[in-house]
Amino acid sequence: MNAGASVVGSAQTFLVGTDIAMSVVRDNASLRVVRDGAALLSVRLDADRMRLIMCDGVDDPQLLLRAIAAAAEALFGWHPSLDRLVLDLGDRRAAATMLTRQGLAVVMDGRPVLLPEVVMQLRESWLPDAARPAFPLSYVMTDGKRHPRRPPKPAGPVYTRFIPWLSDIVSFRVVDIERDLPLVHRWLNDPRVDVFWNEAGELDKHRDYLSRILSDPHMLPLIGCFGEQPFGYFELYWAKENRIAPFYDAADYDRGWHVIVGEDAFRGRDFITAWLPSLMHYIFLDDCRTQRIVGEPAAAHAQQLRNLDRAGFARIKNFEFPHKRATLVMLLRERFFGDRLWQPVAKDATPETQR
């Protein structure tokens, strides 16, 4: 997805989409969804900003669905307190049926309604490989642990999202060693990072480190970017095969994460409220069977724990890792989407290095 925002006079633009890039342009109470300079859809908003009146449609039903999803993402992004959008589709009964069958809309009082917690689970809006089906379930053993066979790792970009309060995009892509080694090497040698990661060392050490992570089926290393600027390194892991598994009842598709925010310019509340929920959003979208995200920050890292509290993570218990006393934290899919935690919910924030 290429995304951004601009304000020209009273007009505001919100760019959305992955394989099909669209612009959502708002001017007072009217809104248009545009692709390649052509309007796909016009929308008129009631004063309460809760009702969409579809004025112009498109012939391709899938394109119509994507245009409606784009308009909804923009409106829910611009208005975090908006809890639903009621669609008036006129005589387009086939469109209403398609929206409900494909899971974008639900029917309330006989009308199709868009709910933010449903819209935000439409993978096509954020994942470039959204058509990829869930990987078939079969079990294997690794180091005495029985777990689902994991899918082949992706390459390149995996997630992109426009952030209204930054007028910028946050994205994640899989680590490319030749491209990203100098960055990760510098970040791992940052004394502030090394306190938590204990991985400082020579370039060859970090090349070997990233090679091991990339070859490990239960790990996925990512680089986070704001716009074109890399700002952090992330490791996602399947909990069932991870060192955390013996410390709680890990489910087959539980997933966890580690993070380094390596660039000082991207520290602070506005940034953490962008990348942290976006990373959680990606994890939940990547496999619909993932119902819980876990973490194990140091129990003494009070600021990190406060940040996770604000992000919706529950503190489950403290436990002893070989290298640290940790706090098990957990975020439920139902909590994330039901409480709309992809939007900022608190005002303070920040140190952002966790392992």
C-alpha positions as CSV (number, residue, x, y, z in Angstrom):
1,M,0.0,0.0,0.0
2,N,1.2,3.5,-0.7
3,A,-0.4,5.8,1.7
4,G,-0.3,9.4,2.9
5,A,-2.5,12.3,3.7
6,S,-2.7,15.9,2.6
7,V,-5.0,18.9,3.2
8,V,-5.7,21.3,0.3
9,G,-8.1,24.0,1.4
10,S,-10.9,22.1,3.1
11,A,-10.1,18.8,1.3
12,Q,-8.3,16.0,3.1
13,T,-6.9,12.9,1.4
14,F,-6.4,9.4,2.9
15,L,-4.6,6.9,0.6
16,V,-5.4,3.2,1.2
17,G,-5.0,-0.1,-0.4
18,T,-2.3,-2.7,-1.3
19,D,-2.6,-4.2,-4.8
20,I,-5.4,-1.7,-5.6
21,A,-4.3,1.8,-4.4
22,M,-7.1,4.2,-3.7
23,S,-7.4,7.8,-2.5
24,V,-10.2,8.8,-0.2
25,V,-10.9,12.5,-0.6
26,R,-13.1,14.3,1.9
27,D,-14.5,17.8,1.5
28,N,-16.9,18.8,4.3
29,A,-19.8,16.3,4.2
30,S,-18.9,14.7,0.8
31,L,-16.4,12.0,0.2
32,R,-15.0,10.3,-2.9
33,V,-13.0,7.2,-3.4
34,V,-10.6,7.6,-6.4
35,R,-8.4,5.2,-8.3
36,D,-6.0,6.4,-11.0
37,G,-7.8,9.7,-11.2
38,A,-11.3,8.1,-11.7
39,A,-14.0,8.2,-9.1
40,L,-15.1,4.8,-8.0
41,L,-17.6,5.8,-5.4
42,S,-19.2,9.0,-4.0
43,V,-20.4,9.2,-0.5
44,R,-22.5,11.8,1.3
45,L,-22.3,12.0,5.1
46,D,-25.2,12.9,7.4
47,A,-24.5,15.5,10.1
48,D,-24.0,12.7,12.7
49,R,-21.3,11.2,10.4
50,M,-22.9,7.8,10.9
51,R,-24.7,7.2,7.6
52,L,-23.2,6.7,4.1
53,I,-25.3,7.4,1.1
54,M,-23.9,5.7,-2.0
55,C,-24.3,8.0,-4.9
56,D,-22.2,6.4,-7.7
57,G,-21.2,2.8,-8.0
58,V,-18.9,0.6,-10.0
59,D,-19.7,-2.5,-12.1
60,D,-17.0,-4.8,-10.6
61,P,-18.5,-6.0,-7.3
62,Q,-15.1,-6.7,-5.8
63,L,-13.9,-3.2,-6.6
64,L,-17.0,-1.8,-5.0
65,L,-16.3,-3.8,-1.9
66,R,-12.7,-2.5,-1.8
67,A,-13.9,1.1,-2.4
68,I,-16.4,0.8,0.5
69,A,-13.7,-0.7,2.7
70,A,-11.4,2.2,1.8
71,A,-14.0,4.8,2.7
72,A,-14.8,3.1,6.0
73,E,-11.1,2.8,6.9
74,A,-10.6,6.5,6.3
75,L,-13.7,7.6,8.2
76,F,-12.9,5.3,11.2
77,G,-9.4,6.6,11.1
78,W,-10.4,10.3,11.0
79,H,-13.1,9.7,13.7
80,P,-11.9,7.2,16.3
81,S,-15.1,7.6,18.3
82,L,-17.3,6.6,15.4
83,D,-18.7,3.1,16.3
84,R,-20.6,2.3,13.0
85,L,-21.5,3.4,9.5
86,V,-25.0,2.6,8.2
87,L,-25.0,2.1,4.5
88,D,-27.9,3.2,2.2
89,L,-27.3,1.3,-1.0
90,G,-30.6,2.2,-2.6
91,D,-31.7,-0.7,-4.8
92,R,-28.3,-2.4,-4.9
93,R,-29.5,-5.5,-3.2
94,A,-26.7,-7.6,-4.7
95,A,-24.1,-5.3,-3.3
96,A,-25.6,-5.6,0.2
97,T,-25.6,-9.4,-0.1
98,M,-22.0,-9.4,-1.3
99,L,-20.9,-7.1,1.6
100,T,-22.5,-9.4,4.2
101,R,-21.3,-12.6,2.6
102,Q,-17.7,-11.4,2.4
103,G,-17.8,-10.3,6.0
104,L,-17.4,-6.5,5.5
105,A,-20.9,-5.6,6.7
106,V,-23.4,-7.0,9.2
107,V,-27.1,-6.5,9.1
108,M,-28.8,-4.4,11.8
109,D,-32.4,-3.4,11.7
110,G,-32.5,-4.5,8.1
111,R,-29.6,-2.4,6.9
112,P,-26.0,-3.2,6.1
113,V,-23.8,-1.7,8.8
114,L,-20.0,-1.3,8.8
115,L,-18.4,-1.9,12.2
116,P,-14.8,-0.8,12.8
117,E,-13.9,-4.1,14.5
118,V,-15.1,-5.9,11.4
119,V,-13.6,-3.5,8.8
120,M,-10.2,-3.7,10.5
121,Q,-10.1,-7.5,9.8
122,L,-10.4,-7.2,6.0
123,R,-6.9,-8.4,5.2
124,E,-6.8,-6.9,1.7
125,S,-6.5,-3.4,3.1
126,W,-3.2,-4.0,4.7
127,L,-1.6,-7.3,3.6
128,P,-0.1,-7.6,0.1
129,D,-0.7,-11.3,0.1
130,A,-4.2,-11.2,1.6
131,A,-5.5,-13.9,-0.8
132,R,-3.1,-16.4,0.7
133,P,-5.3,-19.0,2.6
134,A,-4.7,-20.2,6.1
135,F,-1.9,-22.8,6.0
136,P,-3.3,-26.4,6.4
137,L,-3.1,-27.9,9.8
138,S,-0.6,-30.7,10.3
139,Y,1.6,-31.4,13.3
140,V,5.3,-31.9,13.6
141,M,7.8,-32.3,16.5
142,T,10.6,-29.9,17.2
143,D,12.9,-30.5,20.1
144,G,10.3,-32.6,21.8
145,K,7.5,-30.0,21.2
146,R,4.4,-30.9,19.2
147,H,3.2,-27.9,17.2
148,P,1.6,-27.1,13.8
149,R,3.8,-27.1,10.8
150,R,4.5,-23.5,10.0
151,P,4.0,-21.9,6.6
152,P,6.9,-20.8,4.3
153,K,8.2,-17.4,5.3
154,P,7.2,-14.4,3.3
155,A,9.7,-12.1,1.7
156,G,9.6,-8.4,1.2
157,P,6.7,-6.2,2.5
158,V,4.1,-7.9,4.7
159,Y,2.0,-5.0,6.1
160,T,1.4,-1.3,5.4
161,R,-1.0,1.1,7.2
162,F,-1.7,4.8,7.0
163,I,-1.5,6.6,10.4
164,P,-3.8,9.6,10.5
165,W,-2.2,11.4,13.5
166,L,1.2,11.2,11.8
167,S,0.1,11.8,8.2
168,D,2.5,9.0,7.4
169,I,2.6,5.3,6.8
170,V,4.0,2.5,9.0
171,S,5.1,-0.7,7.3
172,F,6.9,-3.9,8.0
173,R,9.1,-6.0,5.7
174,V,11.0,-9.2,6.1
175,V,14.7,-8.7,6.8
176,D,17.0,-8.9,3.9
177,I,20.5,-9.6,5.3
178,E,22.5,-7.7,2.7
179,R,20.3,-4.7,2.8
180,D,19.6,-4.6,6.6
181,L,22.7,-6.0,8.3
182,P,24.4,-2.6,8.8
183,L,21.2,-1.2,10.4
184,V,20.7,-4.1,12.7
185,H,24.4,-4.2,13.5
186,R,24.3,-0.6,14.6
187,W,21.2,-1.0,16.7
188,L,22.4,-4.1,18.5
189,N,25.6,-2.2,19.5
190,D,23.6,0.6,20.9
191,P,24.3,0.5,24.7
192,R,20.7,1.2,25.5
193,V,19.6,-1.8,23.4
194,D,22.4,-4.1,24.6
195,V,21.2,-3.7,28.2
196,F,18.1,-5.8,27.1
197,W,19.4,-7.8,24.2
198,N,23.0,-8.7,25.2
199,E,23.9,-9.2,21.5
200,A,26.5,-6.5,20.9
201,G,29.4,-7.7,18.7
202,E,31.1,-7.7,15.3
203,L,29.3,-7.6,11.9
204,D,29.9,-11.3,11.3
205,K,28.3,-12.2,14.6
206,H,25.2,-10.3,13.6
207,R,25.2,-11.7,10.1
208,D,25.1,-15.2,11.7
209,Y,22.5,-14.1,14.1
210,L,20.1,-12.9,11.4
211,S,20.8,-16.0,9.3
212,R,19.8,-18.2,12.2
213,I,16.6,-16.3,12.7
214,L,15.7,-16.4,9.0
215,S,16.3,-20.1,8.9
216,D,14.3,-20.9,12.0
217,P,10.7,-21.8,11.0
218,H,9.2,-20.4,14.2
219,M,10.8,-16.9,13.9
220,L,10.1,-14.0,11.5
221,P,12.5,-11.0,11.6
222,L,11.1,-7.7,10.3
223,I,12.2,-4.2,9.7
224,G,9.7,-1.4,10.6
225,C,9.6,1.8,8.5
226,F,7.9,5.2,8.8
227,G,7.6,6.3,5.2
228,E,10.9,5.1,3.6
229,Q,12.9,5.4,6.9
230,P,13.7,2.2,8.8
231,F,13.3,2.8,12.5
232,G,13.2,-0.6,14.2
233,Y,13.8,-4.4,14.2
234,F,11.1,-6.9,15.2
235,E,11.2,-10.6,15.8
236,L,7.9,-12.5,15.7
237,Y,7.8,-16.1,17.0
238,W,5.3,-18.9,17.4
239,A,5.0,-19.4,21.1
240,K,4.4,-23.2,21.0
241,E,8.0,-23.7,19.8
242,N,9.6,-20.9,21.8
243,R,11.4,-20.8,25.1
244,I,8.2,-19.2,26.6
245,A,6.1,-22.3,26.0
246,P,7.0,-24.1,29.3
247,F,5.8,-21.2,31.3
248,Y,2.2,-21.1,30.3
249,D,-0.4,-23.2,28.4
250,A,0.6,-22.1,24.9
251,A,-2.0,-22.6,22.2
252,D,-1.1,-23.7,18.7
253,Y,-1.3,-20.3,17.1
254,D,-0.2,-18.0,19.9
255,R,2.4,-15.6,18.8
256,G,5.0,-13.4,20.5
257,W,7.4,-10.6,19.7
258,H,10.6,-8.7,20.5
259,V,11.4,-5.2,19.5
260,I,14.3,-2.7,19.1
261,V,13.4,0.9,18.2
262,G,16.8,1.9,16.9
263,E,16.3,5.4,15.8
264,D,15.9,8.1,18.5
265,A,13.9,10.3,16.1
266,F,11.1,7.7,16.2
267,R,10.7,7.4,19.9
268,G,7.7,9.0,21.7
269,R,4.0,8.5,22.1
270,D,2.9,9.4,18.6
271,F,5.2,6.8,17.1
272,I,4.6,4.0,19.7
273,T,0.9,4.4,19.3
274,A,1.4,3.8,15.5
275,W,3.9,0.9,15.3
276,L,2.8,-1.1,18.4
277,P,-0.9,-1.6,17.5
278,S,0.1,-2.0,13.8
279,L,2.4,-4.8,14.6
280,M,-0.3,-6.5,16.7
281,H,-2.8,-5.9,13.8
282,Y,-0.4,-7.6,11.4
283,I,0.0,-10.6,13.7
284,F,-3.8,-11.1,14.1
285,L,-4.4,-10.6,10.3
286,D,-1.6,-13.0,9.3
287,D,-3.4,-16.0,10.6
288,C,-7.1,-15.8,11.8
289,R,-6.3,-18.7,14.2
290,T,-4.1,-16.5,16.3
291,Q,-6.2,-15.6,19.3
292,R,-3.5,-14.4,21.7
293,I,-0.3,-12.4,21.4
294,V,2.2,-12.9,24.3
295,G,5.3,-11.1,25.4
296,E,7.9,-11.5,28.2
297,P,9.4,-8.1,29.0
298,A,11.7,-7.8,32.0
299,A,9.6,-7.6,35.2
300,A,11.7,-4.6,36.3
301,H,11.1,-2.7,33.1
302,A,8.3,-0.6,34.5
303,Q,7.9,1.8,31.6
304,Q,7.7,-1.0,29.1
305,L,5.0,-2.6,31.1
306,R,3.1,0.6,31.3
307,N,3.2,1.0,27.6
308,L,1.9,-2.6,27.2
309,D,-0.9,-1.9,29.7
310,R,-2.0,1.0,27.5
311,A,-1.8,-1.2,24.4
312,G,-4.3,-3.7,25.9
313,F,-1.9,-6.4,27.2
314,A,-2.9,-8.1,30.5
315,R,-0.2,-8.9,33.0
316,I,-0.6,-12.7,33.7
317,K,2.3,-13.5,36.0
318,N,6.0,-13.1,36.8
319,F,8.3,-16.0,36.1
320,E,12.0,-16.8,35.9
321,F,13.8,-17.1,32.5
322,P,17.4,-18.3,32.7
323,H,18.6,-14.8,31.8
324,K,15.9,-12.6,33.5
325,R,12.9,-12.3,35.7
326,A,10.1,-11.7,33.2
327,T,6.4,-10.8,33.2
328,L,4.1,-12.8,31.0
329,V,1.8,-10.4,29.2
330,M,-1.1,-11.3,26.8
331,L,-3.3,-9.5,24.3
332,L,-6.5,-11.2,23.2
333,R,-7.8,-10.9,19.6
334,E,-11.3,-10.1,20.9
335,R,-9.9,-7.3,23.1
336,F,-7.8,-5.8,20.4
337,F,-10.6,-5.6,17.8
338,G,-13.5,-5.2,20.3
339,D,-11.9,-2.2,22.1
340,R,-10.4,-0.8,18.8
341,L,-6.9,-0.8,20.2
342,W,-5.4,0.2,16.8
343,Q,-6.1,3.8,17.9
344,P,-4.3,5.7,20.7
345,V,-6.0,5.2,24.0
346,A,-3.7,7.0,26.4
347,K,-1.5,10.0,26.6
348,D,1.9,9.3,28.1
349,A,4.5,6.9,26.8
350,T,7.7,5.6,26.0
351,P,11.0,3.7,26.1
352,E,10.6,1.1,23.4
353,T,13.2,-1.6,23.6
354,Q,11.9,-5.0,24.7
355,R,13.3,-8.5,24.8
